[in-house]
């Protein structure tokens, strides 16, 4: 924290120090203003982690900048002292058993930078000292029987006996040994209980077990009890995969103990999975331990607080790990005459290299002090570009609340949801430490990273989808970096590959990955057994079940993938495959209209005598046109007739949107109430004409912001402006800061990646499309086209697009603020008659124009590269 002192008084920069605090949260920059009638100063802090679209490395710096401005509002001269304080939190997890380990704090000063750096001694790995001659293992429980035997069962969560694999309505459970395991998903996540073993004697150095499920040490856990007290505990990782975990128990040798498995939570991840508990003198899996916890040194590293200038900082050597030490960095005396201001810049940096998968930033910096030096050396550029993006994005004719809402989700990239490994691979959970593997079907919805940091999206395609997750023999793309099939994720992988190609400066990405892109699409065509354009077999998907029979949730994604495949095939010269994809697409589009269109919306055609659970049948699924929305994002046109598409969306608006969810929640209580009575929301699925199964598609009664943005964006594309904006406004009101954290849209976990679908709505509002390799860009603003202004991003540059229509003339401008942009063709939605004239910074550019379908296409005489600070102007009159 920071403190300002003057005239013998001091004020901490928080609620205790200043009763009057104002917050401006235009992501990625937070501006906080502090006032107190007793303080002669007004203090303003501008805080941010560098965040610069198209510059992923500098946007991934482990550092936060604090620009603190002191302004003298009194009538007298004021001498102020400004200081920052930072506790040494290195190796905090070792404070309970510090041993001989020490912490250290050292400082360095120069005219340009004053730095205080905290460190700690490394820990001895508690699992490293395995016996050279281990004794035979002792099994405690393998849960292979039909009952729990002499274990004591309390509550309903454990069912009549061990589970035999995945339970109904549950994500696939993997990693257990044999056929049985403890799985408290019995009857879903609505039951609780405890399972306690008989007494046993601790006779080995370690207790090993496999664990998955919820991640709550108080309510979803496995405990080791000695004399009735909990002496060890472990949790899952909000994942159905069971990994080995280990307790080191050598210090408890000879004591009587019990194992207790606890499920005391309801709702999302309100269950625990356990298997194969035993005593051993060897650790079961060091690899799994690293995946779960990292090493004993995971929080051993360094952290620095620095001041940009000549100041002073504390030092302290060799103090115990269990001692709390808060060091201070001082900016020195700041003299201010009445009305005068002064800005001091502090940096907080960190470097914790011992994460089990490492950190990409550790390849660049040896410690936190090195991070601080880099930020200090590049401060002007990092500060300028971060604020330039903020100012460019918010300089828009779009409503301020909407700009806020669509941008806030992008912060998910800077949370524990994502990891950029030391190897260079970018990887993600679904939410913070929830459901691993950059899940293809959840990330189907996300468009934010692809537009702002396209190199990271290409990283996922290269390293995962067409890398470790790809099965060369079949074309399967494992949906969690594995060999498991998700039909929607497989389709989305094709669409994402096409998007990443479009969002590149050249065709290298497409040429490199085409063989596997084609193989992934051939995998889907194989599942379309008769080649009619409709997949009807088992279709595992994002609702954590498999759909059976024809449906447009997977079906529309499949048809869009075929269209994307045809376009990519043409670009690489594979006309035979392009023709095959196009033929299947045409067949599938027509067959879908014949089989699944009710006259009002699209349904699922399923034999409910064979599949009486987890389907949606005649229901109105919010995601029924997901693939059509995707097709608009990558300029593929219509996969179904536009008239039917619009009617389908109108039905979603009519039957799934609720200005107040109270009535629906009362009739059909949601599994997880993400919207509560009094709030608006879009339900996943409804059955306006009946036919709801006793146990239909999971999550049908929930409200997911990722689906809401997807649907709202598609509505915007189709001209349903009020409806789309209303859905977004509903999200915005639910995440009002008086109710919830506005920067944390929750689904299965915090900072859920599906919410980054918000940027798809933003591009829809612009009517934006882009083909980087071909140098094409298009805009068709859906809101106030007569006077429109908004930020846009491309493969190698970003800036502001604006247009005005007045006096029979349309004037459009692409003002580039960062990077460069090569263009050959600009398409504009225009009802203005006339030809297009182009100029770059006032100098005329050769241009020919054509008109079709309400658009004017300006084809430039040659490639034009717009550089930072330049503006391309297109006039139609």
C-alpha positions in Angstrom: 0.0 0.0 0.0 0.9 3.7 -0.3 1.0 6.5 2.3 1.3 10.2 1.9 2.5 12.4 4.8 2.6 16.1 5.4 2.7 18.5 8.4 3.1 15.6 10.8 0.0 13.8 9.6 -0.2 10.8 7.3 -2.9 9.3 5.1 -3.0 5.8 3.7 -4.3 5.5 0.2 -7.4 3.5 1.2 -10.8 4.0 2.9 -9.1 4.4 6.2 -7.0 7.3 5.0 -9.4 9.0 2.7 -13.2 9.0 3.2 -13.9 10.4 -0.3 -12.7 8.0 -3.0 -13.7 8.0 -6.7 -12.9 5.1 -9.1 -12.7 5.2 -12.9 -12.3 1.7 -14.2 -11.8 2.0 -17.9 -10.0 -1.3 -18.5 -7.1 -1.8 -18.6 -6.4 1.4 -16.6 -7.8 2.1 -13.1 -7.8 5.8 -11.9 -8.5 6.3 -8.2 -8.9 9.8 -6.7 -8.5 10.3 -3.0 -9.9 13.3 -1.0 -10.1 14.3 2.6 -11.1 17.7 3.9 -8.3 17.5 6.4 -5.7 16.8 3.8 -4.1 19.7 1.8 -3.6 17.3 -1.1 -5.8 15.6 -3.6 -4.2 12.3 -4.6 -4.8 10.5 -7.8 -3.4 7.0 -8.6 -3.4 5.7 -12.1 -2.7 1.9 -11.9 -2.3 -0.7 -14.7 -0.5 -3.7 -15.8 0.9 -2.9 -19.3 -1.8 -4.0 -21.8 -1.2 -3.4 -25.5 -3.2 -5.2 -28.2 -0.9 -7.0 -30.7 1.9 -6.9 -28.1 1.4 -10.1 -26.1 4.8 -10.2 -24.4 4.6 -6.7 -23.0 1.0 -7.3 -22.0 2.1 -10.4 -20.1 4.6 -8.6 -17.9 4.5 -9.6 -14.2 4.3 -6.0 -13.1 1.9 -3.3 -12.1 2.5 0.5 -12.6 1.3 3.1 -10.1 1.4 6.7 -11.2 0.6 8.7 -8.1 -0.1 12.4 -8.5 -0.1 14.8 -5.6 -1.9 18.1 -6.1 -1.8 20.9 -3.5 -5.3 22.3 -3.1 -4.4 24.5 -0.1 -3.2 28.1 -0.1 0.2 27.2 1.5 3.3 25.5 0.4 3.3 21.8 1.3 6.2 19.4 1.8 4.9 15.9 1.3 6.5 12.5 1.7 5.2 9.6 -0.4 6.1 6.0 0.3 5.0 2.5 -0.7 5.1 -0.6 1.5 5.3 -4.2 0.5 5.3 -7.3 2.6 7.7 -10.1 1.8 5.3 -12.9 0.9 7.8 -15.1 -0.8 7.4 -18.7 0.4 4.4 -17.8 2.4 3.3 -21.5 2.3 6.4 -22.4 4.2 5.8 -20.1 7.2 4.1 -22.8 9.2 7.2 -25.0 9.1 10.1 -22.6 8.4 12.9 -24.8 9.6 16.2 -23.0 8.9 14.9 -21.2 5.8 15.4 -17.4 5.7 13.9 -14.5 3.9 15.9 -11.6 2.6 15.3 -8.0 1.6 17.8 -5.9 -0.3 17.7 -2.6 -2.1 19.5 -0.7 -4.8 19.5 3.0 -5.7 20.4 5.1 -8.7 19.3 8.4 -10.0 16.7 6.6 -12.2 15.5 3.7 -10.1 15.2 2.8 -6.5 14.3 -0.9 -5.9 13.5 -3.0 -2.8 13.5 -6.8 -3.6 12.1 -9.5 -1.3 13.3 -13.1 -1.7 13.3 -16.3 0.3 15.5 -19.4 0.6 14.4 -22.4 -1.4 12.7 -25.3 0.4 13.8 -28.8 0.6 11.3 -30.9 -1.4 9.2 -32.8 1.2 8.6 -35.6 -1.2 12.3 -35.9 -2.3 13.5 -38.1 0.6 12.1 -41.4 -0.5 13.6 -44.6 1.0 16.2 -46.4 -1.1 14.6 -49.7 0.0 10.9 -49.1 0.3 8.7 -51.4 2.3 5.7 -53.1 0.6 2.7 -50.8 0.0 -0.3 -51.0 2.3 -3.7 -50.6 0.7 -6.3 -48.6 2.6 -9.1 -48.6 0.1 -9.5 -49.2 -3.7 -13.4 -48.9 -3.7 -13.8 -51.9 -6.1 -16.6 -53.5 -4.1 -20.3 -52.9 -4.4 -20.5 -51.3 -0.9 -18.2 -49.2 1.3 -17.7 -52.0 3.7 -16.9 -50.9 7.2 -16.5 -47.3 6.3 -19.0 -45.0 8.0 -21.4 -43.3 5.6 -23.3 -40.1 6.5 -25.7 -38.2 4.2 -26.8 -39.0 0.7 -23.9 -37.8 -1.4 -22.0 -41.2 -1.5 -25.0 -43.2 -2.8 -25.4 -46.9 -2.0 -21.8 -47.7 -2.9 -18.8 -46.8 -5.0 -19.5 -45.4 -8.4 -18.6 -47.4 -11.5 -17.3 -44.5 -13.6 -19.1 -41.4 -14.8 -22.5 -40.8 -13.2 -25.5 -39.5 -15.1 -25.3 -35.9 -16.2 -21.7 -35.6 -15.2 -18.6 -34.6 -17.2 -16.5 -37.6 -18.2 -14.6 -38.9 -15.1 -11.1 -40.1 -15.9 -8.0 -41.2 -14.1 -9.5 -43.6 -11.6 -8.0 -47.1 -11.1 -10.0 -50.2 -11.8 -13.8 -50.0 -12.1 -14.8 -48.3 -8.9 -14.3 -45.0 -7.1 -15.9 -42.6 -4.6 -17.9 -40.0 -6.6 -20.3 -37.8 -4.7 -22.0 -36.5 -7.8 -24.7 -39.1 -6.9 -28.0 -37.3 -7.7 -26.0 -34.4 -9.0 -24.4 -31.7 -6.9 -27.4 -31.3 -4.6 -26.5 -33.8 -1.9 -24.0 -33.8 1.0 -22.3 -36.2 3.3 -19.2 -37.7 4.9 -17.4 -41.0 4.5 -15.0 -42.0 7.3 -12.7 -45.0 7.3 -12.0 -47.3 10.3 -8.9 -46.6 12.3 -5.5 -47.6 10.9 -1.9 -47.2 12.0 0.4 -44.9 10.0 3.2 -47.3 9.0 4.7 -45.7 5.9 6.3 -42.4 5.0 3.5 -41.3 2.6 -0.2 -41.7 2.0 -1.1 -41.7 -1.7 -4.5 -41.3 -3.2 -6.2 -40.2 -6.4 -8.4 -37.1 -6.3 -10.6 -35.0 -8.5 -13.8 -32.9 -8.2 -14.3 -29.7 -6.2 -11.7 -27.3 -4.9 -12.8 -26.2 -1.5 -10.7 -27.2 1.5 -13.7 -26.6 3.8 -16.4 -28.4 2.1 -15.1 -30.6 -0.8 -12.0 -32.4 0.4 -10.3 -35.5 1.8 -8.8 -35.3 5.3 -6.4 -37.3 7.4 -7.6 -37.4 11.0 -5.4 -38.1 14.0 -7.1 -38.1 17.4 -10.2 -36.7 15.6 -8.3 -33.6 14.4 -7.5 -32.8 10.7 -3.8 -32.9 10.2 -3.7 -33.1 6.4 -6.2 -32.1 3.7 -6.5 -32.1 -0.1 -9.0 -31.0 -2.7 -9.6 -31.5 -6.4 -9.0 -28.9 -9.0 -12.6 -28.4 -10.2 -11.9 -31.1 -12.7 -13.3 -34.6 -13.2 -9.8 -36.0 -13.8 -8.4 -37.8 -10.8 -4.7 -37.1 -10.2 -2.4 -38.6 -7.7 -1.8 -36.6 -4.5 0.4 -37.4 -1.6 0.7 -36.6 2.1 4.1 -36.8 3.7 3.4 -38.5 7.1 6.7 -39.7 8.4 6.3 -37.4 11.4 3.1 -39.2 12.3 4.5 -42.7 12.2 2.9 -45.1 14.7 -0.2 -42.9 15.3 -3.8 -44.1 14.8 -5.5 -42.3 12.0 -8.7 -42.2 9.8 -9.4 -41.0 6.3 -12.5 -38.8 6.0 -14.0 -37.8 2.6 -16.1 -34.7 2.9 -18.9 -33.3 0.6 -20.6 -30.4 2.3 -21.3 -28.2 -0.7 -24.2 -28.0 -3.2 -24.1 -26.5 -6.6 -21.3 -26.2 -9.1 -18.4 -28.5 -8.3 -20.2 -29.6 -5.1 -18.7 -33.1 -5.3 -15.4 -34.9 -4.7 -13.8 -37.9 -6.5 -11.4 -40.3 -4.6 -9.8 -43.6 -5.4 -6.9 -45.9 -4.6 -5.9 -44.7 -1.1 -2.8 -46.4 0.3 0.4 -46.2 2.4 3.8 -46.3 0.7 7.4 -45.3 1.1 7.3 -43.9 -2.4 5.5 -41.0 -3.9 2.9 -42.3 -6.4 3.5 -39.7 -9.1 5.9 -36.7 -8.9 4.4 -35.6 -12.3 0.9 -35.4 -10.8 2.1 -33.6 -7.7 3.8 -31.0 -9.9 0.6 -30.6 -11.9 -1.5 -30.2 -8.7 0.8 -28.2 -6.5 4.1 -27.6 -8.3 7.2 -28.0 -6.2 7.6 -27.0 -2.6 9.0 -23.8 -4.0 6.0 -22.8 -6.1 5.8 -19.5 -4.2 9.5 -19.1 -3.8 10.7 -16.4 -6.0 11.1 -12.7 -5.8 9.0 -9.6 -5.6 10.0 -5.9 -5.9 8.7 -2.5 -5.2 10.5 0.2 -7.1 10.4 4.0 -7.5 11.3 5.7 -10.7 13.8 8.1 -9.4 16.4 8.6 -6.6 14.7 7.6 -3.4 15.4 5.2 -0.5 14.4 1.7 0.4 14.6 -0.7 3.4 16.9 -3.6 3.7 16.9 -6.6 6.0 19.0 -9.7 5.9 18.4 -13.3 7.0 15.1 -13.2 8.9 12.9 -16.2 9.6 10.2 -17.4 7.2 7.5 -17.0 9.9 8.4 -13.4 10.6 6.3 -10.7 8.9 8.3 -8.0 7.4 6.9 -5.0 5.5 9.5 -3.0 3.7 9.2 0.6 2.5 10.3 2.5 -0.5 10.3 6.2 -0.2 10.1 8.8 -3.0 11.7 11.5 -0.9 10.3 14.9 0.0 8.1 16.5 -2.6 7.6 20.3 -2.3 4.4 21.7 -3.8 3.3 25.4 -4.0 -0.4 26.1 -4.0 -2.1 24.6 -7.1 1.1 22.7 -8.1 1.1 18.9 -8.9 3.8 16.3 -9.0 3.6 12.7 -10.2 5.7 9.9 -8.7 5.8 6.5 -10.4 6.1 3.2 -8.5 6.4 -0.3 -9.9 5.4 -3.6 -8.3 7.0 -6.6 -10.0 7.2 -10.3 -9.3 8.9 -13.4 -10.6 7.9 -16.9 -9.4 9.6 -19.3 -11.8 8.7 -22.5 -10.0 5.2 -23.0 -11.3 4.9 -26.7 -12.4 4.7 -25.6 -16.0 6.9 -22.5 -15.6 6.1 -19.0 -16.7 7.0 -17.6 -20.1 8.2 -14.4 -18.5 10.9 -16.3 -16.7 12.6 -16.8 -20.1 13.1 -13.0 -20.2 13.8 -12.1 -16.6 15.9 -13.8 -13.9 14.1 -12.1 -11.0 11.6 -9.4 -10.0 14.3 -6.7 -10.0 15.0 -7.5 -13.7 11.3 -7.1 -14.4 11.3 -3.7 -12.6 14.3 -2.5 -14.6 12.7 -3.5 -17.9 9.5 -1.7 -17.1 11.5 1.4 -15.9 13.6 1.4 -19.1 10.5 1.1 -21.3 8.1 3.0 -19.1 7.2 5.8 -21.5 6.4 3.4 -24.3 4.5 1.0 -22.1 2.5 3.8 -20.4 1.8 5.5 -23.7 0.6 2.4 -25.6 -1.5 1.1 -22.7 -3.3 4.4 -22.3 -3.5 4.8 -26.1 -5.5 1.6 -26.3 -7.8 2.7 -23.5 -8.4 6.1 -25.1 -8.8 4.7 -28.6 -11.4 2.1 -27.4 -13.4 4.5 -25.3 -13.4 7.2 -28.0 -16.5 5.8 -29.5 -20.1 6.7 -30.4 -21.2 3.4 -28.8 -22.9 3.8 -25.4 -20.4 4.1 -22.5 -22.0 1.3 -20.5 -21.8 -1.0 -23.5 -18.1 -0.3 -24.1 -17.5 -1.1 -20.4 -19.4 -4.3 -20.5 -17.9 -5.7 -23.7 -14.4 -4.8 -22.6 -14.4 -5.9 -19.0 -14.3 -9.6 -19.8 -11.0 -9.2 -21.6 -9.3 -9.0 -18.2 -9.9 -12.8 -17.9 -6.7 -13.2 -20.0 -4.8 -11.7 -17.1 -6.1 -14.0 -14.4 -5.5 -17.5 -13.2 -7.7 -18.7 -16.0 -4.8 -18.6 -18.5 -1.2 -19.8 -18.3 1.6 -18.9 -20.7 4.1 -21.7 -20.1 7.9 -21.6 -20.0 7.9 -23.7 -23.2 6.0 -20.9 -25.0 2.7 -22.7 -25.1 -0.4 -20.7 -24.2 -2.9 -22.8 -22.3 -6.1 -22.1 -20.3 -8.6 -23.5 -17.8 -12.3 -22.9 -18.5 -12.3 -20.6 -15.4 -9.8 -20.0 -12.6 -8.4 -23.4 -11.9 -11.5 -25.1 -13.3 -11.7 -27.7 -16.1 -8.3 -27.9 -17.7 -7.1 -28.1 -21.3 -8.1 -24.9 -23.2 -11.4 -26.8 -23.8 -12.4 -26.5 -27.5 -16.1 -26.2 -26.9 -16.0 -23.5 -24.3 -13.4 -21.5 -26.3 -15.8 -21.8 -29.3 -17.5 -18.7 -27.9 -14.5 -16.6 -27.3 -13.5 -13.9 -29.8 -11.6 -11.4 -27.6 -8.2 -12.9 -27.6 -8.3 -13.7 -31.4 -8.9 -10.0 -32.2 -6.6 -8.4 -29.6 -3.8 -10.9 -29.3 -4.0 -13.1 -32.5 -0.5 -14.6 -31.9 -1.9 -16.3 -28.8 -4.8 -17.8 -30.7 -2.4 -19.1 -33.3 -0.3 -20.5 -30.5 -3.3 -22.6 -29.3 -4.0 -23.8 -32.8 -0.4 -24.7 -33.4 0.5 -26.2 -30.1 -2.8 -27.8 -29.1 -5.5 -28.2 -31.7 -3.1 -29.2 -34.5 -0.4 -30.2 -32.1 -0.6 -32.4 -29.1 -4.4 -32.8 -29.3 -4.4 -33.9 -32.9 -4.8 -37.6 -33.8 -3.0 -38.1 -37.2 -4.8 -41.4 -37.8 -8.4 -40.0 -37.5 -8.2 -36.2 -37.6 -9.7 -36.0 -34.1 -8.9 -32.9 -32.2 -9.0 -33.8 -28.5 -11.1 -31.2 -26.8 -8.9 -31.0 -23.7 -5.6 -31.6 -25.3 -6.4 -35.3 -25.0 -8.1 -37.9 -27.3 -11.7 -37.1 -26.2 -14.2 -36.0 -28.8 -16.5 -33.0 -28.6 -18.5 -32.5 -31.7 -19.1 -28.7 -31.2 -15.4 -28.2 -30.3 -14.3 -30.2 -33.4 -16.5 -28.0 -35.6 -15.3 -24.9 -33.9 -11.7 -25.8 -34.4 -12.2 -25.5 -38.2 -13.8 -22.1 -37.8 -11.1 -20.9 -35.4 -8.5 -22.0 -37.9 -10.2 -20.0 -40.6 -10.5 -17.0 -38.3 -6.8 -17.2 -37.4 -5.9 -17.3 -41.1 -8.1 -14.2 -41.8 -6.4 -12.5 -38.9 -2.9 -13.0 -40.2 -0.8 -10.8 -42.4 -0.1 -13.6 -44.9 -1.1 -17.2 -45.6 1.8 -18.9 -43.7 -0.5 -20.1 -40.9 -3.0 -21.7 -43.4 -0.3 -23.4 -45.5 1.4 -24.8 -42.4 -1.7 -26.2 -40.9 -3.9 -27.0 -43.8 -3.2 -30.8 -43.9 -4.4 -31.1 -40.3 -7.3 -28.6 -40.7 -8.5 -30.8 -43.6 -8.0 -33.9 -41.6 -10.1 -32.5 -38.7 -12.9 -31.6 -41.2 -12.7 -35.1 -42.7 -13.2 -36.5 -39.2 -16.5 -34.6 -39.1 -17.5 -35.7 -42.6 -16.9 -39.3 -41.4 -19.4 -38.7 -38.6 -21.8 -37.4 -41.2 -22.1 -41.1 -42.3 -24.3 -40.6 -45.4 -22.8 -37.3 -46.4 -26.2 -35.5 -46.3 -24.8 -32.6 -44.3 -26.3 -33.6 -40.9 -24.4 -35.3 -38.1 -26.8 -37.7 -36.3 -24.6 -40.0 -34.2 -23.3 -39.2 -30.7 -22.3 -35.5 -30.4 -20.6 -34.8 -27.0 -20.7 -31.1 -26.4 -20.4 -28.1 -24.1 -23.5 -29.0 -22.1 -21.5 -31.9 -20.7 -23.7 -34.5 -22.4 -23.9 -36.0 -25.9 -26.8 -35.0 -28.2 -28.2 -37.7 -30.5 -29.9 -37.1 -33.8 -30.1 -34.1 -36.1 -29.9 -30.7 -34.4 -28.8 -27.2 -35.3 -26.5 -26.6 -32.3 -23.9 -29.0 -33.7 -25.4 -28.9 -37.1 -25.0 -25.2 -37.7 -21.4 -25.3 -36.5 -20.8 -28.2 -38.9 -22.3 -26.4 -41.9 -20.3 -23.3 -41.0 -17.1 -25.4 -40.7 -17.8 -26.9 -44.2 -18.1 -23.4 -45.6 -14.9 -22.4 -43.9 -13.2 -25.6 -45.1 -14.3 -24.8 -48.7 -12.9 -21.3 -48.5 -9.6 -22.5 -47.1 -9.4 -25.3 -49.6 -9.8 -22.9 -52.5 -7.0 -20.7 -51.1 -4.5 -23.5 -51.0 -5.6 -24.8 -54.4 -7.5 -27.9 -53.3 -10.5 -27.4 -55.4 -11.7 -31.0 -55.2 -12.1 -30.8 -51.5 -13.6 -27.4 -51.7 -16.3 -28.7 -54.1 -16.9 -31.7 -51.7 -17.3 -29.4 -48.7 -19.6 -27.1 -50.6 -21.8 -29.9 -51.9 -22.2 -31.4 -48.4 -23.0 -27.9 -47.1 -25.8 -27.3 -49.6 -27.3 -30.7 -48.9 -27.1 -30.1 -45.1 -28.7 -26.7 -45.3 -31.6 -28.0 -47.3 -32.1 -31.1 -45.2 -32.0 -29.1 -42.0 -34.8 -26.9 -43.3 -36.8 -30.0 -44.2 -36.3 -31.8 -40.9 -35.7 -29.3 -38.1 -37.6 -26.1 -38.9 -40.9 -25.9 -37.1 -42.1 -22.7 -38.7 -40.9 -20.7 -35.7 -37.5 -22.1 -34.6 -35.1 -25.0 -35.1 -35.4 -28.2 -33.0 -33.6 -31.4 -32.3 -34.8 -34.6 -34.0 -34.1 -37.4 -31.5 -35.6 -40.7 -30.7 -36.5 -40.2 -27.0 -37.4 -43.8 -26.5 -33.7 -44.5 -27.0 -32.4 -41.3 -25.5 -34.9 -40.2 -22.8 -32.5 -37.9 -21.0 -30.2 -34.9 -21.6 -31.6 -33.9 -25.0 -33.6 -30.8 -25.9 -35.9 -32.3 -28.6 -38.7 -29.8 -29.4 -37.1 -27.2 -27.1 -36.1 -23.7 -28.1 -32.3 -23.7 -27.5 -30.7 -20.3 -27.2 -27.7 -21.7 -29.1 -29.7 -23.2 -31.9 -28.1 -20.8 -34.5 -24.6 -20.7 -33.0 -23.0 -21.7 -36.3 -24.8 -19.0 -38.2 -23.4 -16.4 -35.7 -20.0 -17.8 -36.2 -20.4 -17.7 -40.0 -21.0 -13.9 -39.7 -17.9 -13.5 -37.6 -15.7 -14.8 -40.5 -17.8 -13.5 -43.4 -19.2 -16.8 -44.7 -22.7 -15.6 -45.4 -25.9 -17.5 -44.6 -26.0 -21.2 -43.9 -29.8 -21.2 -43.7 -32.2 -18.8 -45.4 -32.0 -15.4 -43.7 -35.8 -15.2 -43.2 -35.7 -18.4 -41.1 -32.5 -17.3 -39.2 -34.2 -14.1 -38.1 -37.4 -15.9 -37.1 -35.4 -18.4 -35.1 -33.7 -15.5 -33.2 -37.1 -13.9 -32.7 -38.3 -17.1 -31.1 -35.2 -17.2 -28.8 -36.1 -13.6 -27.8 -39.7 -14.5 -27.2 -39.2 -17.7 -25.3 -35.8 -17.6 -23.7 -35.4 -13.9 -22.7 -36.8 -12.8 -19.4 -36.8 -9.2 -18.2 -37.2 -10.8 -14.7 -36.1 -14.5 -14.2 -38.3 -14.9 -11.1 -41.2 -16.7 -12.7 -39.0 -19.2 -14.6 -36.8 -19.8 -11.5 -39.8 -20.5 -9.4 -41.2 -23.0 -12.0 -37.8 -24.5 -13.0 -35.2 -23.9 -10.3 -31.8 -23.5 -11.9 -28.9 -25.7 -10.9 -26.8 -22.6 -10.4 -28.6 -19.2 -10.1 -26.4 -16.9 -12.1 -29.4 -14.6 -12.4 -31.8 -14.1 -9.4 -35.3 -12.8 -9.1 -35.5 -9.2 -10.1 -32.7 -9.6 -12.7 -33.0 -10.2 -16.5 -31.4 -13.1 -18.3 -31.4 -15.4 -21.3 -32.2 -19.0 -20.5 -30.3 -21.8 -22.1 -33.4 -23.7 -23.2 -37.2 -23.5 -22.9 -40.0 -25.7 -24.2 -42.8 -23.3 -25.3 -44.7 -26.1 -27.0 -44.1 -28.8 -24.4 -42.1 -31.9 -24.8 -39.6 -31.2 -22.0 -38.0 -34.5 -20.9 -38.0 -35.4 -17.3 -34.3 -34.8 -17.2 -33.5 -32.7 -20.3 -30.3 -31.0 -21.5 -28.3 -29.9 -18.4 -28.0 -26.2 -17.5 -31.3 -25.6 -19.4 -32.6 -23.2 -16.7 -29.3 -21.4 -16.2 -28.2 -18.0 -17.6 -24.6 -18.0 -19.1 -23.1 -14.7 -20.2 -21.1 -16.4 -22.9 -24.3 -17.6 -24.6 -25.9 -14.2 -24.0 -23.1 -12.4 -25.8 -23.2 -15.0 -28.6 -26.9 -14.6 -29.2 -26.9 -10.8 -28.7 -24.1 -10.5 -31.2 -25.9 -12.6 -33.8 -29.1 -10.5 -33.2 -27.0 -7.4 -34.0 -25.8 -8.9 -37.2 -29.4 -9.6 -38.2 -30.6 -6.1 -37.4 -32.3 -7.0 -34.1 -30.5 -4.1 -32.4 -32.9 -3.4 -29.5 -33.0 -7.1 -28.6 -29.3 -7.6 -28.7 -28.5 -4.5 -26.7 -31.2 -5.4 -24.1 -29.5 -8.8 -23.5 -26.1 -7.0 -23.0 -27.7 -4.5 -20.7 -29.2 -7.4 -18.7 -25.6 -8.7 -18.2 -24.4 -5.2 -17.3 -27.1 -4.7 -14.7 -26.5 -8.1 -13.1 -22.8 -7.3 -12.8 -23.3 -3.9 -11.3 -20.5 -3.3 -8.8 -23.1 -3.0 -6.0 -24.1 -6.6 -6.7 -21.1 -8.5 -8.1 -17.6 -7.9 -9.3 -18.1 -6.3 -12.8 -14.8 -7.7 -14.0 -15.6 -11.3 -13.1 -18.4 -13.0 -15.0 -18.9 -16.4 -13.3 -20.0 -19.7 -14.8 -18.3 -22.9 -13.7 -15.7 -20.8 -12.0 -14.4 -17.2 -11.7 -13.3 -15.2 -14.8 -14.9 -17.8 -17.1 -13.4 -17.9 -20.6 -16.8 -18.3 -22.4 -17.6 -14.7 -21.3 -15.0 -13.5 -23.8 -17.6 -14.0 -26.5 -18.3 -10.3 -25.7 -15.9 -9.2 -28.5 -18.0 -11.0 -31.0 -20.8 -8.6 -30.1 -18.4 -5.7 -30.5 -17.4 -6.7 -34.1 -21.1 -7.3 -34.9 -21.9 -3.7 -33.9 -19.3 -2.6 -36.3 -20.3 -5.0 -39.0 -16.6 -5.8 -39.2 -14.9 -8.3 -41.4 -11.2 -8.6 -42.3 -9.0 -10.8 -44.5 -5.4 -9.9 -43.7 -3.7 -12.0 -46.4 -5.9 -10.5 -49.1 -5.8 -7.0 -47.7 -9.6 -6.7 -47.3 -11.5 -4.9 -44.6 -15.3 -4.1 -44.3 -17.5 -2.1 -42.0 -21.3 -1.9 -41.8 -22.1 -0.1 -38.5 -25.4 -1.3 -36.9 -25.8 1.6 -34.5 -26.0 5.3 -35.6 -24.3 4.7 -39.0 -24.8 8.3 -39.9 -22.2 9.2 -37.3 -20.2 6.2 -36.0 -16.8 5.8 -34.4 -15.2 2.8 -32.8 -11.8 1.1 -32.3 -10.9 -1.8 -34.6 -8.1 -4.3 -34.6 -6.3 -6.2 -37.4 -3.4 -8.6 -37.7 -0.7 -6.0 -37.4 -2.3 -2.7 -36.4 -5.2 -1.0 -34.6 -6.9 2.3 -34.6 -10.3 4.1 -35.0 -12.9 3.6 -37.8 -15.3 6.5 -38.2 -17.9 7.4 -40.7 -20.3 10.3 -41.3 -23.2 10.5 -43.7 -24.5 14.0 -44.5 -25.7 16.0 -47.5 -25.6 12.9 -49.7 -22.0 12.1 -48.9 -20.4 9.3 -46.9 -17.0 9.9 -45.4 -15.2 7.0 -43.7 -11.8 7.2 -42.0 -9.4 4.5 -40.8 -7.0 6.3 -38.4 -4.2 4.0 -37.4 -3.0 4.4 -33.9 -0.6 1.5 -33.5 1.3 -0.8 -35.9 0.6 -0.9 -39.6 -2.3 -2.1 -41.9 -1.9 -3.2 -45.5 -5.1 -2.9 -47.5 -6.2 -3.5 -51.1 -10.0 -3.3 -50.6 -12.4 -1.4 -48.3 -16.0 -2.3 -48.2 -18.6 0.0 -46.7 -22.4 -0.4 -46.2 -23.8 2.6 -48.0 -27.1 3.8 -49.4 -25.3 6.8 -50.8 -25.1 6.8 -54.6 -21.8 7.7 -56.2 -18.3 6.6 -56.6 -15.5 6.1 -54.0 -12.5 8.4 -53.8 -9.6 7.4 -51.5 -6.8 9.4 -49.9 -4.0 8.8 -47.5 -3.2 11.7 -45.3 -4.7 14.0 -47.9 -2.8 12.4 -50.8 -5.0 10.9 -53.4 -4.9 7.1 -53.8 -6.0 5.3 -57.0 -9.4 3.7 -56.4 -12.2 1.9 -58.3 -15.6 1.3 -56.7 -18.4 -1.2 -57.3 -21.8 -1.4 -55.7 -23.7 -4.6 -54.7 -26.1 -5.7 -51.9 -26.1 -2.3 -50.2 -22.3 -2.1 -50.1 -19.7 0.0 -51.9 -16.4 -1.8 -52.4 -13.4 0.5 -52.9 -10.6 -1.4 -54.6 -7.3 0.5 -54.3 -5.0 0.7 -57.3 -2.3 -1.0 -55.4 -1.6 -2.2 -51.9 -1.7 0.7 -49.4 0.1 0.4 -46.1 -1.3 2.7 -43.4 1.3 3.4 -40.8 1.0 4.7 -37.2 -0.5 8.1 -37.2 -1.8 8.0 -40.7 -5.4 8.1 -41.9 -7.0 6.5 -44.9 -10.1 8.4 -46.0 -12.8 7.0 -48.3 -15.4 9.4 -49.6 -18.6 8.3 -51.5 -20.6 11.0 -53.2 
